[in-house]
Amino acid sequence: MDGVRVLELARWQAAPRGGLILQDMGAEVIKLEWRKGADLRDSGPFVGKMSVQFAAYNRGKKSVTLNTRHDRGKDLFFRLLEVSDVVLENFRPGTMAEMGFGYDELCKVNPGIILASVSGFGQYGPYRNRQCFDPIIQAMSGFGDQTGRGFDQPIMGNGPVMDRTAALHAVIGILGALRHRDRTGEGQWLEVAMLDGGITLEEVALAMCYETNTNDFLRVGTFLRCKDGWVTTGAARAGMWQRMLKVMDYDEMSEDPQFAAPMFATDMAEVRMELLRLWCEERTVKEVEDALVAADIPFGAVKSIPEVLADSHMWEREVMMEAEIHDPPGKKMLVPGPTIIKFSKTPTTAGPIPRYGEHNQEIYGDLLGLTEGEMTDMVEQGIIT
């Protein structure tokens, strides 16, 4: 992505996490900020005086301050637009147009610009104007209800599942739009709705409900209790269940097609799952792990956050990494490592956490050519800080 410049008018998580991925792949991502409180800088939890959330979604970007509601601020934005490739935003639908930054207006300045809009419910539809956060989508997509099946109540995923899904789709869309522009010179407007992404996580359940007019479909995955913890397995294919039954000393049953069949293929699935539950309850997590891994059956121990943090696999693959914060000096905090995509010839890089307005001089002075006097004047007028 070297040579691609992204203007990020985005807050919170859904769009900024997408900007982070683009930065890791080499794009220059310029985060336009006006008030610290408008994004996550003032939102906890904190390490020192640094917001963990802000650092997680914005490390490596360049921070400039800009009052886009001021007429001269708008002019400055359009000057940045002239030398940029992508605008990434996650305001409520209609806000960009109200600010004078609708797609048609952007095209007048830069016909090849790609506008990527992330919102809760999309640029059209009955819910278009509603405010939205991740838990809302977990509720309205069916995800919470499906996750809570068996507990007689909906269960919320303890993580920004829907924000992350939207961010990934936004990045995919931007890459596709850049590819189209490379061939044709033509920019475009793409939009991603969090609810759309959330609904697709339940596409199989929706298809089965449509077919059967019932809500009987259950996810296959389940956690199994052991003597000292919980585990799960993904023995979905026939050969896996055959090996699983042999591991549990049900050799005769392993040769029975009714029991050794793939998931959903016969009515014996619940019976063999009950046998597996009983088998696990009599063993430790380590005993179950050793037996299933040796038989080449998918296995996972349910890990707490401290256990994930202690996992050498995470550190070797740089899923998370340490980054220095500015206050107090020398203090380090944990942030996402370079994007989880591992390229063989164009490795990704993770940049530092930007201070508020840290790159004003680089972007306004060096890139746009503003003089020190012009910048001082803009500070006095409240255009930049």
Phi, psi and chi 1 to 4 in degrees:
 res  aa     phi    psi   chi1   chi2   chi3   chi4
   1 MET       -    7.2  -61.4  -73.1  -73.3      -
   2 ASP   -57.3  133.2 -174.6   35.2      -      -
   3 GLY    95.2   -8.6      -      -      -      -
   4 VAL   -94.7  128.6  173.3      -      -      -
   5 ARG  -113.2  129.1 -179.3  173.7  -69.3  124.7
   6 VAL  -116.0  127.6  179.7      -      -      -
   7 LEU   -95.8  118.4  -60.9 -178.3      -      -
   8 GLU  -104.6  110.2 -175.9  178.6  -72.2      -
   9 LEU  -105.2   59.6  -72.2  168.2      -      -
  10 ALA  -134.2  150.9      -      -      -      -
  11 ARG  -133.1  167.5  -57.1  167.0  -66.2  173.9
  12 TRP    63.7 -122.1  -57.4   99.2      -      -
  13 GLN  -125.3  -44.4  -61.2  179.2   30.7      -
  14 ALA   -55.4  -48.9      -      -      -      -
  15 ALA   -86.5  -43.8      -      -      -      -
  16 PRO   -56.3  -33.6  -31.4   38.9      -      -
  17 ARG   -65.6  -31.3 -169.2   56.1  167.1   78.8
  18 GLY   -67.4  -42.0      -      -      -      -
  19 GLY   -60.8  -35.5      -      -      -      -
  20 LEU   -61.5  -43.9 -179.3   79.5      -      -
  21 ILE   -64.5  -42.1  -64.0  170.5      -      -
  22 LEU   -62.3  -40.0  -64.2  171.2      -      -
  23 GLN   -62.6  -43.4 -171.4  -77.8  145.6      -
  24 ASP   -60.9  -29.5  -74.1   -3.4      -      -
  25 MET   -88.1    6.7  -68.0 -168.1  -68.8      -
  26 GLY   111.0   -7.7      -      -      -      -
  27 ALA   -69.3  149.8      -      -      -      -
  28 GLU   -88.8  111.9  179.9 -175.0   33.4      -
  29 VAL  -106.3  115.2 -179.5      -      -      -
  30 ILE  -101.1  113.3  -58.3  173.0      -      -
  31 LYS   -90.9  117.5 -171.9  175.2 -175.5   66.7
  32 LEU   -89.5  117.1  -56.0 -178.5      -      -
  33 GLU  -121.2  147.5  -58.6 -172.3   73.3      -
  34 TRP  -120.3  -57.5  178.3 -123.5      -      -
  35 ARG  -109.8  138.7  -59.4 -173.6  -33.3  -86.3
  36 LYS   -58.6  -35.9  -74.4 -174.1  176.8 -178.9
  37 GLY   -75.1   -6.7      -      -      -      -
  38 ALA   -76.6  -15.3      -      -      -      -
  39 ASP  -126.1 -145.3 -161.1   -6.9      -      -
  40 LEU   -98.1    2.5  -69.5  165.0      -      -
  41 ARG   -58.3  -33.9  -75.9 -170.1 -176.7  -87.3
  42 ASP   -99.7   10.4  -69.5  -16.2      -      -
  43 SER  -104.0  133.1  -61.9      -      -      -
  44 GLY   -78.5  177.7      -      -      -      -
  45 PRO   -73.9  165.4   29.1  -36.2      -      -
  46 PHE  -120.6  148.9  -64.1   92.0      -      -
  47 VAL  -115.0  115.1  171.8      -      -      -
  48 GLY    61.5 -124.7      -      -      -      -
  49 LYS  -108.1   14.0  -66.4 -173.6  177.4 -179.0
  50 MET   -99.8  129.0  172.7   56.0   66.3      -
  51 SER   -68.7  125.2  163.6      -      -      -
  52 VAL   -62.7  -40.3  173.3      -      -      -
  53 GLN   -66.3  -43.8  -66.1 -169.5   79.5      -
  54 PHE   -61.6  -45.5 -178.2   85.8      -      -
  55 ALA   -61.4  -40.3      -      -      -      -
  56 ALA   -63.6  -32.9      -      -      -      -
  57 TYR  -106.7   -3.3  -57.4  118.3      -      -
  58 ASN  -133.7    2.9  -66.0  -72.9      -      -
  59 ARG   -64.0  142.4   59.1  118.4 -177.1   89.2
  60 GLY    91.6  -13.0      -      -      -      -
  61 LYS   -84.2  167.5  -59.4  174.9 -174.7  177.3
  62 LYS  -104.8  127.7  -64.7  178.1  178.4  178.6
  63 SER  -101.4  124.3  170.2      -      -      -
  64 VAL  -126.9  149.9  -59.7      -      -      -
  65 THR   -98.6  138.1   57.0      -      -      -
  66 LEU  -159.1  125.3 -178.6   62.9      -      -
  67 ASN   -88.1   93.9 -177.9   -2.0      -      -
  68 THR   -75.5   -3.2   52.7      -      -      -
  69 ARG   -88.2  -14.6  -57.2  -74.5 -178.7  171.2
  70 HIS   -84.8  141.2 -166.8  -71.6      -      -
  71 ASP   -57.8  -43.2  -74.0  -19.2      -      -
  72 ARG   -71.4  -26.9  -71.6 -172.5   65.1 -171.4
  73 GLY   -66.8  -38.1      -      -      -      -
  74 LYS   -63.8  -42.6  -65.7 -180.0 -172.5  -62.9
  75 ASP   -60.0  -40.6  -67.9  -21.1      -      -
  76 LEU   -66.8  -38.1 -159.1   53.5      -      -
  77 PHE   -61.0  -43.8  172.6   79.3      -      -
  78 PHE   -66.5  -31.5  -76.6  127.0      -      -
  79 ARG   -65.6  -39.1  -70.9 -174.1   61.7 -179.2
  80 LEU   -65.9  -37.4  -73.5  171.0      -      -
  81 LEU   -61.5  -36.1 -174.4   71.9      -      -
  82 GLU   -58.9  -30.3  -70.9  176.4  -12.4      -
  83 VAL  -111.0   22.1  -66.7      -      -      -
  84 SER  -120.4  166.3  -62.4      -      -      -
  85 ASP  -111.4  -33.3  -58.2  -80.7      -      -
  86 VAL  -137.3  139.9  178.6      -      -      -
  87 VAL  -114.1  123.4  173.9      -      -      -
  88 LEU  -113.3  121.1  175.5   60.3      -      -
  89 GLU  -140.5  154.9   62.0   93.4    7.2      -
  90 ASN  -139.0   40.2   64.5  -16.8      -      -
  91 PHE   -72.5  167.5  -64.6  116.5      -      -
  92 ARG   -64.6  146.5  -94.2 -161.4  -79.1 -175.1
  93 PRO   -51.5  135.4  -29.9   37.3      -      -
  94 GLY    97.7  -21.2      -      -      -      -
  95 THR   -66.2  -42.9  -58.3      -      -      -
  96 MET   -59.7  -41.6  -73.4  -72.5  -76.7      -
  97 ALA   -65.4  -39.8      -      -      -      -
  98 GLU   -62.8  -32.2  -68.1  172.0    5.1      -
  99 MET   -79.2   -7.6  -65.0  168.2   64.6      -
 100 GLY    88.7   15.0      -      -      -      -
 101 PHE  -116.6   29.0  -60.0  151.8      -      -
 102 GLY   -62.4  162.5      -      -      -      -
 103 TYR   -57.3  -42.4  177.5   63.3      -      -
 104 ASP   -61.5  -39.3  -68.9  -19.3      -      -
 105 GLU   -67.9  -39.7  -65.3  -58.1  -47.4      -
 106 LEU   -62.9  -38.8  -59.4 -173.1      -      -
 107 CYS   -65.6  -29.9  -75.2      -      -      -
 108 LYS   -63.7  -32.0  -67.8  176.5 -176.7  177.4
 109 VAL   -87.1  -39.8  177.5      -      -      -
 110 ASN  -144.4   94.4 -177.0  -14.1      -      -
 111 PRO   -60.5  -22.1  -22.2   33.3      -      -
 112 GLY   -93.0    7.9      -      -      -      -
 113 ILE   -68.9  145.5 -162.5   67.2      -      -
 114 ILE  -110.3  119.2  -66.2  163.6      -      -
 115 LEU  -102.1  118.7  172.6   60.5      -      -
 116 ALA  -110.6  114.8      -      -      -      -
 117 SER  -111.5  121.4  -61.4      -      -      -
 118 VAL  -110.1  129.6  179.3      -      -      -
 119 SER  -144.7  172.0   62.6      -      -      -
 120 GLY   -67.5  -46.6      -      -      -      -
 121 PHE  -123.8    3.1  -58.4  103.9      -      -
 122 GLY    98.7  169.1      -      -      -      -
 123 GLN   -79.2  -10.2  -58.8  -62.2  -49.7      -
 124 TYR  -146.6  163.6   61.0   90.3      -      -
 125 GLY   119.2  162.4      -      -      -      -
 126 PRO   -59.2  -29.0  -22.5   32.4      -      -
 127 TYR   -96.5    8.4  -56.1  140.8      -      -
 128 ARG   -45.6  -44.2  173.5 -178.2 -175.9  -91.4
 129 ASN   -91.0    2.3  -64.9  -40.4      -      -
 130 ARG   -77.9  145.7  -66.4 -171.9 -177.3 -174.3
 131 GLN   -72.1  158.9  -68.0 -159.2   62.6      -
 132 CYS  -155.7  144.1 -174.4      -      -      -
 133 PHE  -137.8  169.2  -71.6   99.6      -      -
 134 ASP   -48.5  -49.5 -173.5  -76.5      -      -
 135 PRO   -59.9  -30.2  -24.6   36.0      -      -
 136 ILE   -62.2  -41.8  -52.4  -60.8      -      -
 137 ILE   -72.4  -36.3  -57.6  -57.0      -      -
 138 GLN   -57.9  -36.0  -68.9 -160.9   34.7      -
 139 ALA   -73.5  -48.4      -      -      -      -
 140 MET   -83.7  -13.9  -64.3 -178.8   66.3      -
 141 SER   -88.1   -9.5   64.2      -      -      -
 142 GLY    93.0   -8.5      -      -      -      -
 143 PHE   -62.2  -46.7 -178.7   85.8      -      -
 144 GLY   -63.9  -40.7      -      -      -      -
 145 ASP   -66.5  -44.8 -178.3   71.9      -      -
 146 GLN   -64.6  -40.1  -78.3  -68.3  102.1      -
 147 THR   -64.7  -32.4  -56.6      -      -      -
 148 GLY   -89.6    2.6      -      -      -      -
 149 ARG   -58.7  132.2  -63.1  -74.5  -69.9  -84.1
 150 GLY    96.6  -12.3      -      -      -      -
 151 PHE  -111.6   -0.5  -62.3   94.2      -      -
 152 ASP    61.3   24.4  -64.8  -36.3      -      -
 153 GLN  -163.2  152.7   66.6  178.4   58.8      -
 154 PRO   -67.7  147.1   22.8  -31.7      -      -
 155 ILE  -121.5  131.4  -59.2  -67.7      -      -
 156 MET   -92.6  131.5 -173.5  176.2  -64.1      -
 157 GLY   -64.5  130.8      -      -      -      -
 158 ASN   -87.4   67.2 -168.5   16.8      -      -
 159 GLY   175.3  157.1      -      -      -      -
 160 PRO   -76.9   63.4   31.0  -36.2      -      -
 161 VAL   -58.5  -45.6 -177.2      -      -      -
 162 MET   -77.2  -37.2  -56.8  -54.4  170.8      -
 163 ASP   -59.2  -45.3  -77.2  -35.5      -      -
 164 ARG   -66.9  -40.8 -171.8   61.6   48.1   81.1
 165 THR   -60.8  -43.5  -58.4      -      -      -
 166 ALA   -64.4  -42.2      -      -      -      -
 167 ALA   -61.8  -42.9      -      -      -      -
 168 LEU   -64.6  -42.0  -67.3  173.9      -      -
 169 HIS   -65.0  -36.4  -77.3  126.4      -      -
 170 ALA   -62.7  -43.6      -      -      -      -
 171 VAL   -62.7  -45.0  170.0      -      -      -
 172 ILE   -59.0  -43.1  -67.2  167.0      -      -
 173 GLY   -63.6  -42.5      -      -      -      -
 174 ILE   -62.7  -42.7  -71.0  168.5      -      -
 175 LEU   -62.4  -41.6  -65.6  176.5      -      -
 176 GLY   -64.3  -40.9      -      -      -      -
 177 ALA   -67.3  -37.2      -      -      -      -
 178 LEU   -65.5  -39.3  -74.1  168.8      -      -
 179 ARG   -62.4  -43.4  170.0   64.3  173.9  152.9
 180 HIS   -62.4  -42.2  175.0   74.6      -      -
 181 ARG   -67.1  -35.8 -163.5 -172.7   64.9  176.5
 182 ASP   -57.9  -36.8  -72.8  -15.5      -      -
 183 ARG   -83.4  -34.5  -64.6 -159.0  -45.4  -89.2
 184 THR  -118.8  -17.1   67.3      -      -      -
 185 GLY    79.4    3.9      -      -      -      -
 186 GLU   -99.3  125.6 -178.0 -178.1   51.4      -
 187 GLY   -82.9 -178.9      -      -      -      -
 188 GLN  -166.8  169.9   60.6 -176.3  -57.6      -
 189 TRP  -107.1  124.0 -177.5   14.7      -      -
 190 LEU  -120.1  145.7   63.3   95.7      -      -
 191 GLU  -132.2  145.1   62.1  123.3  -22.4      -
 192 VAL  -127.9  128.8  170.9      -      -      -
 193 ALA  -106.5  131.2      -      -      -      -
 194 MET   -58.7  -39.4  -68.6  170.1   63.4      -
 195 LEU   -64.3  -38.3 -177.0   57.9      -      -
 196 ASP   -57.8  -47.6  -65.9   -4.3      -      -
 197 GLY   -64.2  -38.8      -      -      -      -
 198 GLY   -64.5  -41.3      -      -      -      -
 199 ILE   -62.8  -39.2  -72.5  173.0      -      -
 200 THR   -65.6  -20.1   63.0      -      -      -
 201 LEU   -68.2  -18.7  -65.2  177.6      -      -
 202 GLU  -114.4   28.8  -60.2  -59.9  -19.9      -
 203 GLU   -65.2  -34.0   53.6 -158.6    7.4      -
 204 VAL   -70.4  -43.0  175.1      -      -      -
 205 ALA   -62.0  -40.3      -      -      -      -
 206 LEU   -64.6  -42.1  -71.8  163.7      -      -
 207 ALA   -63.5  -39.7      -      -      -      -
 208 MET   -71.2  -36.0  -67.9  -52.2  -60.8      -
 209 CYS   -65.3  -40.4 -178.1      -      -      -
 210 TYR   -62.0  -38.7 -179.7   84.1      -      -
 211 GLU   -76.1  -42.6  172.2   64.2   22.4      -
 212 THR  -102.2  -12.4   65.3      -      -      -
 213 ASN    60.3   28.6 -158.8   31.8      -      -
 214 THR  -131.7  170.3   70.0      -      -      -
 215 ASN  -114.8   42.5 -167.7   27.2      -      -
 216 ASP   -86.6  -15.9  -66.4  -22.3      -      -
 217 PHE   -66.3  131.6  176.4   80.8      -      -
 218 LEU  -122.6  144.8  -69.6  173.2      -      -
 219 ARG   -63.4  147.8  -70.2  178.8  175.7  175.6
 220 VAL   -75.2  -38.2  177.2      -      -      -
 221 GLY   -61.2  141.5      -      -      -      -
 222 THR  -153.0  154.9 -174.0      -      -      -
 223 PHE   -96.0  138.7  -65.4  125.1      -      -
 224 LEU  -114.4  131.3  -55.0  161.9      -      -
 225 ARG   -79.9  134.6 -174.9 -169.7  -65.9  -86.5
 226 CYS  -113.6 -178.0  -62.8      -      -      -
 227 LYS   -61.5  -35.0  -74.3 -177.2  175.6 -179.9
 228 ASP  -128.3   22.6   57.0  -10.2      -      -
 229 GLY   164.8 -159.8      -      -      -      -
 230 TRP  -130.1  151.2  -65.7   79.4      -      -
 231 VAL  -139.8  172.3  -59.2      -      -      -
 232 THR  -147.3  162.1 -170.4      -      -      -
 233 THR  -142.3  158.8  179.1      -      -      -
 234 GLY  -122.4   48.8      -      -      -      -
 235 ALA   -75.9   74.4      -      -      -      -
 236 ALA   -89.7  -34.3      -      -      -      -
 237 ARG   -87.0  160.8  -62.1 -163.7  -63.9  -87.8
 238 ALA   -58.5  -48.0      -      -      -      -
 239 GLY   -59.8  -33.6      -      -      -      -
 240 MET   -67.2  -43.4  -68.0  179.4 -178.5      -
 241 TRP   -68.7  -31.0  -96.1  109.8      -      -
 242 GLN   -63.6  -44.4 -172.0  175.1   39.4      -
 243 ARG   -67.9  -37.2  -63.5 -163.1  -62.0  -84.6
 244 MET   -61.2  -45.8  178.1   79.9   80.3      -
 245 LEU   -62.9  -36.1  -69.7  164.3      -      -
 246 LYS   -68.3  -39.8  -72.3 -178.1  177.9  179.3
 247 VAL   -58.0  -36.5  166.0      -      -      -
 248 MET   -86.3    7.7  -65.2 -170.7  -66.0      -
 249 ASP    68.9   29.6  -67.0  -32.0      -      -
 250 TYR  -105.0   63.5  -66.6  109.6      -      -
 251 ASP   -61.9  -43.5  -68.3  -13.9      -      -
 252 GLU   -65.0  -40.9 -176.0  176.1  -22.7      -
 253 MET   -66.2  -31.5 -162.5  176.5  -67.6      -
 254 SER   -65.4  -20.4   69.9      -      -      -
 255 GLU   -92.8   -3.7  -57.7  -59.2  -35.2      -
 256 ASP   -86.9  117.1 -174.2  -22.5      -      -
 257 PRO   -57.3  -27.1  -22.9   33.7      -      -
 258 GLN   -67.7  -32.4  -69.7  -65.8  -51.5      -
 259 PHE   -95.6  -29.3  -75.3   96.3      -      -
 260 ALA   -91.0    1.9      -      -      -      -
 261 ALA   -70.5  161.3      -      -      -      -
 262 PRO   -62.5  167.7  -18.9   30.4      -      -
 263 MET   -61.3  145.6   63.4  179.9 -177.7      -
 264 PHE    70.9   -4.7  -58.4  134.6      -      -
 265 ALA   -77.0  -29.5      -      -      -      -
 266 THR  -138.0  176.0   74.0      -      -      -
 267 ASP   -84.7    1.8  -65.2  -27.4      -      -
 268 MET   -86.9   -0.3  -65.3  -62.4  105.5      -
 269 ALA   -58.6  -43.9      -      -      -      -
 270 GLU   -67.5  -34.9  -68.3 -174.5   13.2      -
 271 VAL   -65.2  -49.1  175.0      -      -      -
 272 ARG   -68.5  -30.6   66.0 -169.4 -176.9 -171.2
 273 MET   -65.9  -37.7  -81.8  -56.7  -60.7      -
 274 GLU   -65.9  -39.0 -175.9   60.3   25.9      -
 275 LEU   -61.9  -39.9  -66.3  173.3      -      -
 276 LEU   -66.8  -40.1  179.1   57.9      -      -
 277 ARG   -59.5  -47.4  -72.5 -169.7 -174.7   92.5
 278 LEU   -63.8  -38.9  -65.1  171.8      -      -
 279 TRP   -64.5  -43.2 -177.8   80.3      -      -
 280 CYS   -66.3  -39.5  -72.1      -      -      -
 281 GLU   -59.8  -22.9  -73.3  176.5   -2.0      -
 282 GLU   -91.6    2.3  -63.0  174.0   -9.0      -
 283 ARG  -132.7  161.6  -71.2  161.0  177.1   79.7
 284 THR   -81.6  165.9   65.2      -      -      -
 285 VAL   -58.2  -42.6  169.1      -      -      -
 286 LYS   -65.5  -38.6 -175.0   66.0  167.6   59.5
 287 GLU   -64.8  -42.2  -71.0  170.1  -20.7      -
 288 VAL   -66.2  -43.1  173.2      -      -      -
 289 GLU   -59.8  -49.1  178.0  178.3   14.5      -
 290 ASP   -59.5  -42.6  -70.1  -15.1      -      -
 291 ALA   -68.8  -44.3      -      -      -      -
 292 LEU   -75.3  -41.4  -62.2 -166.9      -      -
 293 VAL   -63.6  -40.0  171.2      -      -      -
 294 ALA   -62.6  -30.5      -      -      -      -
 295 ALA   -91.2    7.4      -      -      -      -
 296 ASP    58.3   44.9 -164.6   25.3      -      -
 297 ILE  -110.6  132.1  -64.2  170.4      -      -
 298 PRO   -53.7  135.6  -25.4   34.8      -      -
 299 PHE  -145.3  144.5  166.2   87.9      -      -
 300 GLY  -149.3  130.2      -      -      -      -
 301 ALA   -84.9  139.6      -      -      -      -
 302 VAL   -74.3  115.6  177.2      -      -      -
 303 LYS  -107.8  141.8  -64.8 -172.9  176.6 -175.9
 304 SER   -77.3  168.0   66.0      -      -      -
 305 ILE   -58.3  -45.2  -67.3  -61.0      -      -
 306 PRO   -59.2  -34.5  -26.1   35.7      -      -
 307 GLU   -71.3  -36.8  -71.8  170.5  -29.8      -
 308 VAL   -63.8  -41.9  173.8      -      -      -
 309 LEU   -62.2  -30.6 -168.3   61.5      -      -
 310 ALA   -88.3   -1.1      -      -      -      -
 311 ASP   -78.7  118.7 -167.1  -28.9      -      -
 312 SER   -63.2  -27.6   60.9      -      -      -
 313 HIS   -60.2  -42.1 -172.7   89.1      -      -
 314 MET   -62.1  -42.6 -178.3 -166.6   80.7      -
 315 TRP   -71.9  -39.4  -67.9  100.2      -      -
 316 GLU   -64.4  -34.3 -175.7  171.9  -28.2      -
 317 ARG   -91.1    2.3  -67.5 -172.1   57.2   79.7
 318 GLU    56.1   40.1  -63.6 -176.4  -66.3      -
 319 VAL   -64.8  -39.7 -178.6      -      -      -
 320 MET  -123.0  156.8  -60.3  -69.0  -71.2      -
 321 MET  -148.7  162.2   56.9  174.2  -86.3      -
 322 GLU   -87.5  141.4  -68.8 -178.5  -33.1      -
 323 ALA  -137.0  143.5      -      -      -      -
 324 GLU   -78.0  142.2  -70.7 -169.8    5.9      -
 325 ILE  -108.2  166.4   62.7  175.9      -      -
 326 HIS   -93.6  -18.8  -49.3  -65.0      -      -
 327 ASP  -144.0  106.9 -166.4    1.7      -      -
 328 PRO   -79.5  152.6   28.7  -35.1      -      -
 329 PRO   -59.4  140.9  -22.5   33.9      -      -
 330 GLY    85.6  -12.0      -      -      -      -
 331 LYS   -74.8  141.2  177.0   71.3  174.0  175.5
 332 LYS  -117.5  152.7  -67.9 -175.1  177.4 -178.0
 333 MET  -137.7  163.0   66.8 -179.3  -64.5      -
 334 LEU   -91.1  130.2 -154.2   62.1      -      -
 335 VAL  -134.3  165.7  -62.0      -      -      -
 336 PRO   -59.2  140.7  -22.8   33.0      -      -
 337 GLY   -77.0 -175.2      -      -      -      -
 338 PRO   -53.3  146.1  -22.8   33.0      -      -
 339 THR   -43.1  142.7 -174.9      -      -      -
 340 ILE   -66.8   -6.6   59.7  175.0      -      -
 341 ILE   -77.6  126.1  -55.2  164.3      -      -
 342 LYS  -103.1  108.9  -50.0  -61.1 -177.2 -174.3
 343 PHE   -92.5  139.4  -67.0   90.0      -      -
 344 SER   -79.9  -29.0   66.1      -      -      -
 345 LYS  -117.6  -16.6  -65.6 -175.6  178.5  179.4
 346 THR  -129.8   72.7   53.0      -      -      -
 347 PRO   -61.5  147.0   22.5  -33.2      -      -
 348 THR   -81.2  159.2   54.1      -      -      -
 349 THR  -132.8  151.6   57.5      -      -      -
 350 ALA  -115.1  125.9      -      -      -      -
 351 GLY   -93.5  175.7      -      -      -      -
 352 PRO   -74.8  168.0   29.0  -35.7      -      -
 353 ILE   -77.2  123.5  -54.5  165.2      -      -
 354 PRO   -77.5  139.9   30.1  -34.9      -      -
 355 ARG   -75.2  157.5  -70.0 -171.6  -70.8  -95.6
 356 TYR   -61.5  117.9 -179.8   66.5      -      -
 357 GLY    70.8   16.9      -      -      -      -
 358 GLU   -59.6  -30.2  177.1 -179.8   -9.0      -
 359 HIS  -107.0   19.8  -59.4   90.7      -      -
 360 ASN   -56.0  -48.9  -80.8    4.2      -      -
 361 GLN   -63.6  -44.4  176.6   57.9   48.3      -
 362 GLU   -62.6  -43.5  176.1 -175.2  -16.8      -
 363 ILE   -82.3  -50.0  -59.0  -57.3      -      -
 364 TYR   -76.9  -41.0  -64.9  140.8      -      -
 365 GLY   -80.7  -58.2      -      -      -      -
 366 ASP   -75.0  -43.3  -59.6  -16.5      -      -
 367 LEU   -78.7  -50.2  177.7   63.4      -      -
 368 LEU   -92.5  -14.1  -62.2 -173.6      -      -
 369 GLY    82.3   19.3      -      -      -      -
 370 LEU   -68.9  140.9  -90.8   62.0      -      -
 371 THR   -80.9  165.2   65.5      -      -      -
 372 GLU   -61.0  -37.3 -174.7  174.6  -21.3      -
 373 GLY   -65.0  -41.2      -      -      -      -
 374 GLU   -64.3  -40.2  -72.5  175.0  -45.9      -
 375 MET   -68.3  -39.4  -68.0 -179.8   64.1      -
 376 THR   -61.8  -41.9  -60.4      -      -      -
 377 ASP   -61.6  -40.0  179.9   53.8      -      -
 378 MET   -68.7  -33.4  -72.5 -174.0  172.3      -
 379 VAL   -64.2  -44.2  170.6      -      -      -
 380 GLU   -64.3  -30.4  -68.2  174.5   -7.8      -
 381 GLN   -88.9   -0.9  -67.0 -170.5   46.7      -
 382 GLY    77.9   24.3      -      -      -      -
 383 ILE   -88.3  -41.6  -60.7  166.1      -      -
 384 ILE  -128.6  163.7   63.2  175.9      -      -
 385 THR  -124.2      -   57.3      -      -      -
